[in-house]
Structure formats: C-alpha cells, structure tokens
Amino acid sequence: MKKILLSLCLFLALTACKDEQKDASQADNRPVVKIGVMLPLSGEMAEFGENSRYAVEFAAEDHKDSPIKFDIIFEDDTFTSSRGAVIANKFISVDKVDAIVTSFSPVGSVVSPIADKAKVLHIGLANAANIAEGELNFTDWQQVDIAAKKLVDYLASQNCKKVVSFNLETVGNEEMRIETNRFLDERGIEYKEFNFNPDNRDFAVMLQKALAFEADYWILNSFSPGQDIIRKKMLEHKIDIPVVNIQCMKLTKDIQLFENQAFVDAPDGSKEFKERMAEKTSSKVLNIAAYAYDIVNIIMKANEDFYAKNSRIPNDYELADTLKKTKFYQGVVGELEVQDNGIIKSPSVMKKIINGQPIEIEE
C-alpha cells in the first residue's frame, strides 16, 4: 500500500512539475509599457469617452503581437480638470505609467504641467497649444490656425461681410477666437464679439446687441450648454441668421437645433475604422475616437521602432525624440505630422448637419 501511495505522490509531483514548466514556457516575458488613458466615461461627454475607449482597445488589439506588452489603464476624468489632476498623479505615483493620454483642453491643460514636472510623456487630444509646452508634452487635434482659416474661407465663399461671435471663455476657445479674428481681418470681414463665462445662462442682452449689428453669420464659439441656449433663443425668436463654429456643433445635446448649419471639424477616420466602430456603437460622431486611436497607436509604434533598433524600451525623453524624428505617421484620420514644438498637425474638413447627422461637404 505504501508503495502505491509513494508512486501516486511521485506521479502527482512530476505532473505538477511539468505543469509549472508549461506555465513558465507560456509566460509573457515581453517588456511592459503602461499607458494611462483618461477619458470622460461619465457625465455630459460620456458618449465621446466611451467611443474613445473602444478605439483605444482597437489600437491595443492591433499591437497584440508586438514584441512589447502594452498595458492600457483607463480612468474616468468626468470632463473635469480637478479630476484630471487627481488621475494624473495616480498614473504617475501609483501606476507608474510610461505615457499619459488625455482628451479635451480643460483636462489636458491641467495634466500638462503635472506630466512635465514628473518627466512623463503626455499627449493631449486637444487643440490648446499650451498643452504641448515642455519637452514631453504633445497635442493632437485639428490645429487652431488651420481650422480657423477653413472657417473664414467658408464664410468668404458665402459672401459674408459681417459676423458676430459668441465666445465661451476657456483656454482652447480663446485660441480659436484669436485665430479666427486674425483671418477675418485678413479677409476684411467685419466682426463684433461677445464673451461669456461657463456659468452664463442668460444671453438676452447679448442677443439684442448682436441683432443690432446686422451680421450675415453668427459664430458660436462655445460648447454646450452655451451654444444650445443661444441657438434655442434664436429659433424661439425666429432669428433667421445662419450659425457656424469650429468643432463644437457636433457636441450639442440636441442636434436638431443645428439642422443645415455648417461647422469645421476633424475627419471621422478611415472607412475601415468607421466599420470597426459600427460594431461597438451607433454614434455618428467618431472623430474624437479616431484621434484617440491615432494617439495611442503612435505611442505604441514609437516604442516598437525604438525597441527594434535598441533591444530595449525607451525612456520618456527617448520616446519623445523618436516621435519627433519619425515625424510623419499615417493615421486613420489622415497624415499626422509631429512638429518639434510638440504640436501634431492634422487635417480639417467642413461639415453640415443634414437630417440630424454631421456630413462632410464640398467647399
């Protein structure tokens, strides 16, 4: 009996040893790169955050056979800068990430100096140039000057002579206001401005003064709820003046408010990308997700390029240098150019709300 028990124990021991060897042979020994991605996964911008999460997951899937193991850590910033600061510090001190990705100017502007101080690479999906300050900070979105020129070129093509602009006072919107005014001056288009803070809900006096200016177009340089409130008041009072803006129109909570109105926007991504996204969401606003895909993809690709040449993963400065030296990347939104100042140039297009959907139009 003892011999039988001894044989059984020996058999089990050998089996366990073989299983351990099998597990060890299957272990993932690739070097690890951690990417912290903060998105508005709840709150008023949740649709865009969720779509971006799908896109980032696609990017990770596309690099699953990479010699580097990429770990994506998602956090919900709720589209608030204070929450973004908390998450950035968690990414840096707790998760020990190798790169941080943010979305929208309010969050990116707060995270940028935190990442710079901690010497962690950061790419913001936003158009505020201040986010790219520092050696390790980058921004990727349609550039303000390119978008502003496209908007003013469109106004000129519509024989516009006078415009009114309603400007929400944020860092990103301030840059759009300045650049738009510069091109309006170059085109000789007269303009009158009304600036307001994010808490403003009463636009009655502004609307009266704007009407008195007798403009051909109104520029609603504001996210919702500001742009929505102004547009509702216009429709209620039968103010038949077309409105335009840069990118904000698609973020409305009521797309029907802007039927047949035009705006400048970023591309929605390649046909293949849109088909992949259609498997996850019915949303038609996909350009934010497309840029999220491109940002994570170029971080991964830059790591892979460096690893192929040096047989190790780069530190943050080497990663930033690789991004800038590679310079051109083919993204799902088109060609991306990484400039030495950290600003990544990308295309802009004109769209119009047609049957409740943003559709690219011929200029």
Buried (B, 14 or more C-beta within 10 A) or exposed (E): EEEEEEEEEEEEEEEEEEEEEEEEEEEEEEEEBBBBBBBBBEEBBBBBBBBBBBBBBBBBEBBEEBEBBBEBBBBBBBBBBEBBBBBBEBBBEEBEBBBBBBBBBBBBBBBBBBBBEBEBBBBBBBBBBBBBBBEBBBBBBBBBBBBBBBBBBBBBEEEBBBBBBBBBBBBBBBBBBEBBBBBBEEBEBBBBBBBBEBEBEEBEEBBEEBBEBEBBBBBBBBBBBBBBBBBBBBEEEEBEBBBBBBBBBBBBEEBEBBEEBBBBBBBBBBEEBBEBBEEBBEBBBBBBBBBBBBBBBBBBBBBBBBBEEEEEBBEBEBBBBBBBEBEEBEBBBBEBEBBEEBBBBBBBBBBBBEEEEBEEEEE
